[in-house]
């Protein structure tokens, strides 16, 4: 899926198929990027990546890569052991001096309670390390023929979001309700797909195995 694919469908829906176009490709690509930014706020799970996370030696507080939106999980030290998540409250109560203890190989990580792009390591690393973790990646700006890193099933939602933006800036009053229609479709499509995850992602909601009882 590329912005060009999305724009082709958008032009059909907004009846903008004859040259000269009302909306240039540049304007519509801008709407594609704006819609992706809205989607990461509504459905961060669609933008999760597993990647290397570099950490700085002798520092308790660490930061995710610059393109991150929020932390999901830290799994392990690269080529090393797993890291176990613990709460800040537990660490503070069990060992108030944990942030100043001597550096060593980390065994725990703690989420920052107010900053989703930062976390703490215990003990603080004695050397520079690389972790393997999962985080929500902020969508990068795409050009007309770039690949969009979304599952193909969400192309319709992306189209709805772009049409909503295009119709919202149109000066014709007749398009006011039409813009709202596509906004609702955009939000509903993302919401329905989120609700359906309970059927496949949870043990209680998952379908029984083939040949098993319901």
C-alpha positions in Angstrom: 0.0 0.0 0.0 1.4 3.4 -1.0 -0.1 7.0 -0.7 -0.7 6.8 -4.5 -3.0 3.8 -3.9 -4.8 5.6 -1.2 -5.1 8.8 -3.3 -6.5 7.0 -6.3 -9.4 5.8 -4.2 -9.8 9.1 -2.4 -10.1 11.0 -5.7 -13.0 8.6 -6.7 -14.8 9.3 -3.4 -14.4 13.1 -3.5 -15.2 13.2 -7.3 -11.8 14.7 -8.1 -10.7 12.6 -11.1 -10.4 15.2 -13.8 -7.4 17.4 -14.5 -6.9 20.0 -13.2 -7.5 18.4 -9.8 -9.0 20.3 -6.9 -6.6 18.6 -4.6 -3.0 18.2 -5.7 -1.1 15.1 -5.0 1.1 17.1 -2.5 -2.0 18.1 -0.6 -3.4 14.6 -0.5 -0.1 13.1 0.6 -0.1 15.6 3.4 -3.6 14.3 4.4 -2.3 10.8 4.3 0.5 11.7 6.7 -1.9 13.6 9.0 -4.2 10.6 9.1 -1.4 8.2 10.0 -0.5 10.5 12.9 -4.1 10.4 14.1 -4.1 6.6 13.7 -1.1 6.1 16.0 -2.9 8.1 18.7 -6.1 6.0 18.3 -4.5 2.6 17.6 -0.9 2.5 18.8 -0.9 -1.3 18.5 -0.9 -1.0 14.7 2.6 0.7 14.8 4.4 -1.6 17.2 7.9 -2.8 16.2 10.5 -5.1 17.9 13.9 -3.5 17.6 17.2 -2.8 19.3 17.2 -0.3 22.1 20.6 1.1 22.9 21.3 2.1 26.5 23.9 4.3 28.1 26.4 3.0 30.6 26.1 4.1 34.3 22.7 5.7 33.8 19.6 4.5 35.7 17.1 6.4 33.5 17.2 5.4 29.8 15.4 6.6 26.7 13.7 4.9 23.8 14.9 5.6 20.2 13.9 9.0 18.9 11.2 7.6 16.6 9.3 6.0 19.5 5.8 7.0 20.7 5.7 4.8 23.8 7.2 1.7 25.3 5.4 -1.7 25.0 7.8 -4.2 26.4 11.5 -4.9 27.0 12.4 -8.5 26.5 16.1 -9.0 27.0 19.7 -7.9 26.8 20.8 -8.5 23.2 22.8 -11.8 23.3 22.0 -11.9 27.0 19.4 -12.7 29.6 15.8 -11.6 30.0 14.8 -8.5 31.8 11.9 -8.7 34.3 9.5 -5.8 34.6 9.0 -4.5 38.2 7.1 -1.5 39.5 8.6 1.7 40.7 6.6 1.4 43.9 8.0 -2.0 44.7 11.6 -0.9 44.0 11.2 2.2 46.2 9.7 0.2 49.1 12.0 -2.8 49.0 15.3 -0.9 48.3 15.1 3.0 48.5 18.7 3.2 47.4 18.3 1.2 44.2 19.0 4.1 42.0 22.5 4.7 43.5 23.6 1.1 43.8 26.8 0.1 41.9 26.4 -0.6 38.2 26.2 -4.2 37.0 24.3 -6.2 34.4 20.7 -5.2 34.5 18.1 -7.7 35.5 15.0 -5.5 35.9 13.4 -2.6 34.1 10.9 -0.1 35.5 8.5 2.0 33.4 8.7 5.7 33.9 5.3 6.6 35.5 4.9 9.9 33.6 7.0 9.5 30.4 6.1 6.6 28.1 9.4 7.1 26.2 11.7 6.5 29.2 12.4 3.6 31.6 14.7 2.7 34.4 17.2 -0.2 34.6 18.2 -2.0 37.8 21.0 -2.3 38.4 22.2 0.5 36.1 24.4 -0.9 33.3 28.2 -0.8 33.9 28.8 -0.7 30.1 26.9 0.4 27.0 24.4 -2.3 26.2 21.7 -3.0 23.6 18.3 -4.3 24.6 15.7 -6.0 22.5 12.3 -4.5 23.1 9.0 -3.6 21.6 7.7 0.0 21.2 5.2 2.0 19.3 7.0 3.7 16.4 5.8 7.2 15.3 4.9 7.0 11.6 7.6 8.5 9.4 6.6 11.0 6.7 5.8 9.1 3.5 6.0 10.3 -0.1 3.7 9.5 -3.0 5.2 6.1 -3.8 6.6 5.0 -0.4 5.3 1.9 1.2 3.0 2.6 4.2 3.8 0.3 7.1 0.2 -0.7 7.8 -1.6 -4.1 7.3 -3.6 -4.0 4.1 -6.8 -4.5 6.0 -6.5 -0.9 7.3 -6.3 0.7 3.8 -10.1 1.5 4.0 -9.7 3.2 7.3 -6.8 5.3 6.0 -8.9 6.3 2.9 -11.8 7.3 5.2 -9.5 9.5 7.2 -8.0 11.2 4.2 -11.5 11.8 2.7 -12.6 13.3 6.0 -9.7 15.8 5.9 -10.2 16.6 2.3 -14.0 17.2 2.7 -13.4 19.2 5.9 -11.4 21.9 4.1 -13.7 22.1 1.1 -15.6 25.4 1.0 -18.8 23.9 -0.2 -21.3 23.8 2.6 -22.9 20.7 1.1 -19.9 18.6 2.1 -20.2 19.3 5.8 -22.3 16.2 6.6 -20.2 14.2 4.1 -17.0 15.0 6.1 -18.7 13.8 9.3 -19.8 10.6 7.6 -16.2 9.7 6.7 -14.9 10.7 10.1 -17.4 8.4 11.8 -16.5 5.6 9.4 -12.8 6.2 10.1 -13.3 6.0 13.9 -15.7 3.1 13.8 -13.4 1.0 11.6 -10.5 1.4 14.0 -12.8 0.8 17.0 -14.4 -2.4 15.6 -11.0 -3.9 14.7 -9.8 -3.2 18.2 -12.8 -4.9 19.7 -12.3 -8.0 17.5 -8.8 -8.5 18.9 -10.4 -10.1 22.0 -11.5 -13.1 19.7 -7.9 -13.9 18.8 -5.5 -12.3 21.3 -6.9 -13.5 24.6 -7.1 -16.9 26.1 -10.7 -16.4 27.2 -11.9 -15.0 23.9 -9.9 -17.2 21.5 -11.6 -19.7 19.2 -11.2 -23.3 20.5 -8.6 -25.5 18.7 -9.7 -27.6 15.7 -11.5 -30.7 17.0 -11.9 -29.2 20.5 -15.1 -28.4 22.3 -16.4 -24.8 22.3 
